[in-house]
Amino acid sequence: MDSTKYPGLIPSYEHERLEALQPYQVLGTPGQEVFNDFVSVVARLFDMPIALVSLVRADDVVFIGNEGLPEALVVAREDSMCSVAILNDGLTEFTDVAADPCELVNPFVAQHMNLGFYAGQALRTPDGLAVGSLCVMDRRPRQLTPQEGELLKELALVAQELLRLQAAQATNPALMATLRTRLDGPVQQSLNRLTTLAKLGQWEETTDTADAQGYTASRLDEARYLAQTLYRELQAALKSVR
């Protein structure tokens, strides 16, 4: 990456950040199955076509979990809004990428990919250094509600634990298979409930009726319950390998 052309993407603690990224470099292969499965769920929870888990390396960004953007496996750091997400403590959101693009990165890549919306949350190591992000994207402009913003933060915590667990799996190869067995049932049950609520909502003529708002609130409650379940199970799994 040309740091003189995009100086705003390089934090003052870049050296420490890259050192913190080293334990996760084993994950630097695009489209890993467990992360693909995870972002597939995330995309459904937000009803968006694209969800990604990224690792931001010295010169590029690799999408180790990729739902809906198969043409982007590894991109230059200056071409990805995930490079901006790692700079922020809270949510990074661009509600209309075409009309109001991010000034820190190359705007033409997002336009070429026909992206209209981006929201990302940094993924951090236990020491608090950002190594990547969890993001959702849409082809049209939109804006997350405060409740959706909180959901993305909770799911980023899940992604952080998943990163740690995948890195730890080298000493316990059966760990992820065991975790999948424990989680497949609860995840599918939640997804079935979310599908039912979405279908019920489609029967409403507008989104501002009491019933429509009730279905939306129930979907968010179910999504947060699923995020908390995933986080709890991942923490328990990590404790078993310490």
N, C-alpha and C positions, 0 to 999 in steps of 0.2 A: 504494500500500500504506500502511496505517496503521501507521507505525513506532512509535507510542506503544503500540499494542496488541500488536505483535509485535517488541519491541526486540531480542530474541535473534537475529533473522534478519539484522540489519545489522552486518557486521563493522566494526572501527575503520578499515579501509583501503578502505571502500566507494567513496570518490571515485576512488582509483587503480584499483580493480577495474572500475568503469564506464568509465573511460578506456581500460583494456586491452581492454574488450569492443568498442570502437568499430570496429576493423578487421573484426570478424566480424558487424557489424550487417547487412551485405549478405545474410547467411545467415538473417535473421530471418523467414523464411517457413516456416510449418508444413509438414511432410511433404515435404521435398525428396527427389528420387528417389535420389540417391547415398546419403543417410543412411538412407532407408527400406530400401534394399537391405542396408546394413550392419547395421542393427538386426534385420532379418529373419534374418540369419546368426547374430547374437548370441543371439537367442531360441532358435534351434535348438541352439546349442552348450550352452545351459543347460537345455534342455528346459522352457522357461517360456513362458507365453502372451504376455508383454508385455516389450518392451525399448524403451528410449527414449534419444535423444540430446537434451539440453536446453541452452538458453541462458537463464541467469538474468539478467533485465534489472532495471531500477530498481523496477518495479512488478509485473512479471509474469514468467512462465516460458513460453517458446515451445518446443515440441517439434519440432525440425527433422528428426528421425528418429523415426518412430512405427510400431511393430509391436504390434498388439493392443489399442490404446486410442484408437480413432478418434473417440470422443466428447470427447476432451481434445486440443485443438490448441494453445490458449493458455489458461493458468489464472493466477489471481492468485498472486503470490509466496507469500502466507501460506497458500495451499491446496496447495502442492507440497512433498513431502519432498526434492526436488532442491535446494530452497533451503537445506536443512540439509546436504546432501552437500557443497556448496561451502565449508562452514565447517570441514570436517575434512581432515586430511592423509591419513588412511587410509580404509578402507572404512566406509561408513555403512550399517548394517544394522538393520532392524526385523523380527524373526523372526515376530511375531504382531501385526499392526497393530491388530486388533480388541481383543485383550486388553491390549496394552501399546502404546498409540499414542504417536506423537512429540508431546512437550509443546510444541515450538516452533512448530508449525503448527496450523491448523484441523483437528481430527480428523474432523469430520463429512464432509469431502469424500472421504477415503479410504474411509470406511464406505459412503458413497453409491455409490462406484464398485466396492464389493465387493472391495476389495484385502485380501489376507491377509499379504503379504510384500513387503518392499522391500530392495534392496541397490543402493547407488550409489557411484560413484567420481568425484571431481571431475576436470574437464578444465581444464588450466592452459595459460596462454600461456608462451612461452619464458622470461619473467621470473618465472614461478611464481604468477601471479595466477589464481584460479579464476574461470572465466567460465560454466561449465555443468557438466553431469554425464552420465555413461553409467550407466544403471540397468537392472536387470531386476526384474520383479515377478511375483507369482503370486496366484491367487485364494485360496490356502490358506496356512496357516502353514508355514514350512520354514526351513532354515538352510543356508547355504553351508558346504561343507567348506573347510579351509584351502587345498586345491588349487584349488577353484573361486574362492575369494577372490583367489588369485594370477592366475588366468585373467582375472577381471574387471579387475584392475589392468593386465594386459598389453593387454587390448582397449581400455581407456581411453587408453593410449598411442597405439594405432591411431587412435582417434577424434580425439585431439588433432592428430595429423598430418593427418588428413582435413580437419579444420577449417582448418588452415593452408593446405592445398593448395586447398581450395575458395575461400578468400579470395584466393589468389594467381592463381587461374584467370582473373581479369579481364584479365591481361596475356598469357595464353596459353590461349585458349578450347579448343584441341584437347587440352590436357593430360589432362583427365579421361577423354576417350574413349580415348586411348592407354593410359592406366593400366588402364582396364577390359579392354582387349584382352589385356593382359599377365596380368591376374588372373583372368579368367573361368574359364580352364582349371583352375588350381590350386585355386581356391575350390570349383568343382563336384566335383573329384576328392575333396577333403577331405570335403565334405558327403556324397558317396556312401559313403565309408568310414564316416563317423559313422552314417549310416542303417543300414548293414550291421551294425555293432557293436551298435546299439540293438536291432535285430531279433534278433540272437543272444542278447542279454541277456534278451529277453522269453521265451525258451525255458526259462530257469532258474526253478525253483519259488520260490526265495527269493533275496534280494539278497546274502546272506552266504556263498554258496558260493564256492569258489576260482575257478570259471569266471566267475561273475557279477562278482566283484571284479576279475578280469582284464579283462573287457570294459569295465568302468567306468574302470579305469586307462588302457586303450588309448584310450577316447573322450577322456579328458582330455589325453593325450599328443598325439592328433591335433588337438584344439582348440587347444592351445598352439602346435603347429607351424604351424597356419593363422594364428594371431595374429602369430607372429613373421615369417611370410612377408609378411603384409599390411604390417606395420610396416617391414620392410626395403624393400619396393617403394615405399612412400610416401616414405620418407626419400630414396631415390634420385631419385624424381620431384621432390621439393622442391629437391634440390641442382641439378637442371637449370634451375630458374627463379631461382636466386640470382644 
